[in-house]
Amino acid sequence: MTAPKEITRDRILEAAEAVFAEKGYHEALVDEVADATSLSKGGIYFHFPSKEHLFFAVLDRLADRLIAKVERESANRPAALEKADAALVAVFSALSKRRRLAKLLMVSGYSMGNAFERKRADLFGRFAGVIKSHLDEAVERGEIGPVDTAVAAHIWLGAINELLIRWLYTGAPAPSAALPLLRTVLIDGLKSAGMARTREERGNGRGR
């Protein structure tokens, strides 16, 4: 059974997500979150000591839900590279289908400066960790050649980030149109990199 404190905390985060998404970090008011939850401003601060803490808690909650979705989407895929591909699709699709979610995770806190950049790096590092684990498994199974999976995971997320931010600001390219090419480039590029690394290692072996 969920404790009353946790229920109240979830209500606050749900309301705060809507307020931050609509107004952005600096324009959003804690009073607006209080009004939406029928709590006092002091009641909000009882659970979250500052607006920054509240905003970062909203981001953590969104990231938790997105990672859970990613893990569900990839769980039943038989091949490790298919799991990595499913994780890529899940992250990209979830963010593109929920513009508000994408705005919060990617652009709403930029005016906060370094604090937001650190938080954003931490959240995207969590997404990269999920993709990296599947790529590690793909290397172990011989589905792809040896590559730096940590770098590869961040390259994947960098591509997702660039396409979605461009879409948020300009409306193009549409995520549904960009996804097939994104998958092809990233998956085929990873296979090619692994093959090149294998050839290089074999060549070095012959030269000794």
Salt bridges, closest charged atoms under 4 A:
GLU14 OE1 - ARG61 NH2 2.66
GLU17 OE1 - ARG61 NH1 3.60
GLU17 OE1 - ARG65 NH2 3.58
GLU17 OE2 - ARG98 NH2 3.05
GLU17 OE2 - ARG100 NH2 3.48
ASP31 OD2 - LYS41 NZ 3.53
GLU32 OE2 - LYS23 NZ 2.30
ASP60 OD1 - LYS119 NZ 2.82
ASP64 OD1 - ARG126 NH2 2.51
GLU73 OE2 - LYS69 NZ 3.78
ASP85 OD2 - ARG183 NH2 2.53
ASP136 OD2 - LYS132 NZ 2.78
GLU137 OE2 - LYS83 NZ 3.92
GLU137 OE2 - ARG141 NH2 2.56
GLU143 OE2 - ARG141 NH1 3.65
GLU201 OE2 - ARG197 NE 3.13
